[in-house]
């Protein structure tokens, strides 16, 4: 009894000690904790040269291979601002980033970062937890030249809540469809007289899927293996060929025109291009009410059941062997595979590994792997203003409430301004270097610059992603994680049902979508009870 | 004015103090480190947990919470309050109970059988002993990878599918379903890999405890039973089992508690899934979720839940602790040392000696 009383008292004392410890941090809009210690010259003006060894700890969500590019840029910044500002980057993998952010905020605030380089879809959710400053006031106080008028509105909106900016947008990108254009051409299934091999609409995509399946079923489909050091000769699909089976090559039974779509990015593209939203302004879940998304889900079922889509195991392994002609993946896939593996030089060397003169002379056959935006997501009746667009997320730079000195805030903003708007002596934007890794700039002046255009011409990823103005970014929501998870779970469940012994029907898929949306609504209602 | 103390009284008091110190002080000094750790890491968190379960506590923002009129407990016990939470909690409860009921006897009897066999000391028994214990030293994540590779689908080149042609989608398909109190319960095939992983990874611990117990069964009892003409089976039943009762009770206690708290195996193998659409976004909204999964989803796995629903996690933990305590209490009562036969005569002799 005494022990119990002692413990309860101790617990209450502990709570009492913590009382109001975080009060200031909890108000998202509060900037009072910043002390104005900005060094100024005799005229009262601040200049970066007045800063002395301001150190900033930045957490980066960027993984390899892009991490090297970011680290190189930070190194260059530190060199240019030596003695004034130093950014120390801690790379936290994207699997751990937000968990680590929460845990450090709660338990180890001393090691909370000063600056976060993070996904834009999480910006407002975490800002509303009280982690980040609204930046407008800080920009005004420090006079750092960030002009949001140059940012793309559609990407900038992910950083805004209640008219305030909680992050500085850096870039945007979406999932690309990886395409074996050589197979499409060889089988005469291309468009515009077999001169274009990227489907540009829902109808073209459907026609292509059906054409590939029909040819495969009749044993007429030509495929080949484009993996490095493999036999690149064309052959027609046939079942029961022991040699092909043993070599894990494409056969009629393991061939699929397209692999299952990714669960997250394509779902959101299907929702947004068809005019849908995850939730309305009152946090009512709305994604299941969108006809375009419903069509996307029922198409999954019908296409799978018609063997237009399939689960070919490892898509990265199936694609180069010709078992799969299309699949969806992030832009980083191109950097990993484009030149080295799937568009390798062997394909343009006639007489070796089954490559004919005709193959070696054809630019489509020597570059069989290409990527494109998912133009085919807009169903009939999609609003004109969204039908040709696509969903993309991106990265932002935020200043956390760990920063209590205006000097530090200024240093963070100077870094953000340098990365997004800074120019080299040549006039090239620093952001262009970052974008070469496979990101669209979130800033109009960078996208319109000659240096970016030159970089885009050389990059199949940037060419495929096109205009940043056509990105539809995630709607800002306090419940973004739960909403995205709800949609992802719904589509993932339908895909799982398709693979199950009982299979899935259109009706079951619609029921799954509706039930999961209802469950997501309950989760949000639950969170509302918890989040004050 | 200086106090006058009679020498005799001083000596008496000093002697009393030394006596008290010897009697209680040394014990207290030895107990202190444990007691400090026990209070710090168990008692305080327990009462802090009770406090959290009664408030709208938010992770990372202690000190701003207010009393919430038992809201979290109402969610768990009152279906009309928040049906999704009620359904997912009690479904996780059903999964936990069902799995424990099936798993616990097997997790005791199989190691017992193996221990008895190895105790016969057949040729190479030391090797068998090492091999039987070996799975227990494999980390959970590593054994998770092994069992995932075994049970993966044919398209993913799972071992069972490739070598034995078993094309069951272990982590997707539903095995069978039934209604319980009007609620549908779907049992996933994923429980089978979970079962085997638990069995394989868990038998070593019980095997070692029971093997050690078997070494201590008095040999003369076996000799006596031989003289009485007992069969091997009767010797096991009437000599071996009673002889290792303390070890069996210990194994039963730890195994029951272990499987009531099942989490790691289903986390690494099935992620709690496949999900159930109607409660997919709730904590433990899957067909292989357990009570511990429900709690973990609230306090660790789901970042949004973690930020704001710690109180529900604490309430669920308390209900789970109460439930585990009741089960353990029943088990302790049923397996208590009953004073019969020699125990009664031993107790009488002890009492007689004191007298």
Interface residues (C-beta under 8 A of the other chain):
Chain A: X3 X4 X6 X7 X8 X10 X11 X12 X14 X15 X16 X17 X18 X19 X20 X21 X22 X23 X26 X98 X99 X102 X105 X106 X107 X125 X129 X311 X312 X313 X314 X479 X481 X482 X485 X486 X489 X490 X492 X493 X496 X497 X499 X500 X501 X502 X511 X512 X515 X516 X518 X519 X520 X522 X523 X525 X526 X527 X529 X530 X531 X532
Chain B: X39 X43 X44 X46 X47 X48 X50 X51 X56 X58 X59 X60 X61 X62 X63 X64 X65 X71 X82 X83 X84 X85 X153 X155 X156 X157 X168 X169 X172 X173 X174 X273 X274 X275 X277 X278 X279 X280 X281 X282 X285 X302 X303 X304 X305 X306 X307 X308 X309 X311 X312
